[in-house]
Amino acid sequence: MERELHGREAIFGNDGLAARLTGLTPYGSARVAYEHRDDPPVAVLTGGRGMGKTAVLKQLRHLYREITPVALVDCEAVVPPADPGPGWTPVTGALPELATQLTAKVRAARPVQFPRLSLGLVAVASISWTREDETQAQRDLQSLGPVLATVDTRGDAAAGWVTKVLAKLASAAFDSVVPLAGMVAEATVETVLEETFSRFQRRSADWYGSYPHAGGNGRIGLRQLAVDFERGGDLRRRAEDHLVLALVTDVVRAYGGLARGARRGRPVLLLDNAHTVLGRQLVEPVLRQRASGVRDQIAVFASSRARDHEGLSHAVRKRLPEVAHGSHWVRGSEVTSGILAVELTALGPAHAQAAFDRHDPVGRTPAGLARGVHRLTGGRPLGVALFAQAAGKALVPGAPQPGTPRPQAPQAPQAPQAPQATLVPGALLDRMVELREGRAPVRVADELLAQLLPGQQLDVLSVLAAAHGEDSARLLATARLRGRSLDGDVALQVRDMLREQDWPVGPEYFVADPLLRSLLLHRLRFQDDDHPHYAVWRAVHETLRTAYAPGGRCPSVPHRLHQELVLGRTRDCVTHLRERFTDGDVTAWLGSLRFIASAPYPRPPGHAGPDPRQAVALGREAAGSLPDGETGLAGLGERAVELQLQLRRLLHAVWLLSDPLALPDEEVIDKMAHELRQLSGRHPTGNSVLWDAATYWPQDIRAWRPLSMPPGPPDTGGSGQGRGNGGSDA
């Protein structure tokens, strides 16, 4: 079952982009006035992984497949058969698949036939056939069976072709001037025309008369097509382009002549991952033909993970909301101006809440959970959908939570059913969801990583996700990925891969996307199933702590303390904040507090109770629960003890409230504001900055924004993007 899409009304509305380009509403198939009636653009949906491009294309197929011919091909998933012949390339592999889908019966219209495409495909498939060996010929014709069946529905139509083709070749006079591939192709085409094509269909061969050097003779054109294909290089590309246009022409002819009035709307061609080489080979011949003035009236929707792909160099660019009622597209002089590039925007908080309401109609989940998931995922539809499904199942009484082993590790104990008050985004990472019937349940974190980073070395990425900048990533690669890295170069390879996949790489965090970083660090902590030691996770962070320490490779006090907090050690962090509290630069002090407290929290597996940081932040830590050596109180005077405890509460409050895997706690927010105001009264010079933090940081948290630096409204420059005195790239 196709998943429900939220925030995509600009495409699927009754006057949305899909309706205007196809001439049919997605729901109910009512007629709609065409936009760009005589010259439709190729609509390319852009956006990174998890933005829902594939989901949109699948939904288009689902909605239109019964009312107009529709075909969907994933250009990254076209793979060769077990024993491909020389006539197989990704293009000749994709075209039969597209034709087979387009020929499916739709309402009140005869199936589309593909005589031109069939002739071209059998011509190029025949280039490896010989008189002595019929095996390859039999295999190739069998693979082309579905597209040949669009011309002749007899199931055994191709069975006798091979013998007749080779017999015709054997009886032909050998001409050393004519390439053998051309002779075989010509014999094959003649046999196919005689044995399969009707009198009217035989005229389809004439279409190839426009092929270069054909001189208007279709049979010569088909022979030259096969020769060019065999030669490879640019000549093969020319032959493949002509095959793409053969498919387009067959579809267009099905909509012309006597059948014109029997068909409604436009046929739909859907190309996923069209930024690939195959995608461009399928789209560019159409763009060039349209730019030359030959219009085909096919609604083409494609997707591109790379927003700035060179194939989109002259595209008309719009964001999704801008095309809700009109695309405002105008063709320019460049070929690629025939593209309307539509950037899929992230879901808004209301869309995330709608997704949660769908899986939790009675409202058992915490009020802020949907908003917290929206903050964590950045509104990526894939993340929102999986978290919403997991949340809906988490609080159903008696709902089973089957376990599945983690890759290369035993299964950790399944988290107990979480009470409503403690259900936070981090608690959903290990929940199990069923994506579709007949498929085993999957863990949310594992499924997200599999879809956001398919085919990547997650063990390497998990280690490097702990890094702050490129230098620390190379340090980790050298120290923790021995055998994979030469002088840390694997970090540079990962950096390039992330950029290629449209993931941000930044100086503050090597893996800059909050969702991706959280997933990788979660995997790093639990992948070895080594509770309570977490040896791999601890070794990575200890390596960074040592590097940031005095005498290390990249000494930095804030970074070292950040790592101390990652490891659950708070004493040195609080002590540093106390010792530097009276320094003149209070803004830098607040920046250090914010940076240190941005450390990932070392969450225990399956924890479903209150967050331990809450009790510390609220001053409810059990008296005497920690020795003075853990709190840093040993040897301090009364006022220093008071300040140390106050800063301990503040650090835990900011740590909890900055955690993307947790949810804001109103009591902790109020306590943080109280502590900052108290500190404002204690500071000799920086009381106004601390007072502003007490005012604006709660506003930032309640608005689901990063803590602003310097504290203040976003429109005054306090956007929360600064690093305080976090040090160099590290």
Order of alpha helices (4+ residues) and beta strands (2+ residues): alpha-alpha-beta-alpha-beta-alpha-alpha-alpha-alpha-alpha-alpha-alpha-alpha-beta-alpha-beta-beta-beta-alpha-alpha-alpha-alpha-beta-beta-alpha-alpha-alpha-alpha-alpha-alpha-alpha-alpha-alpha-alpha-alpha-alpha-alpha-alpha
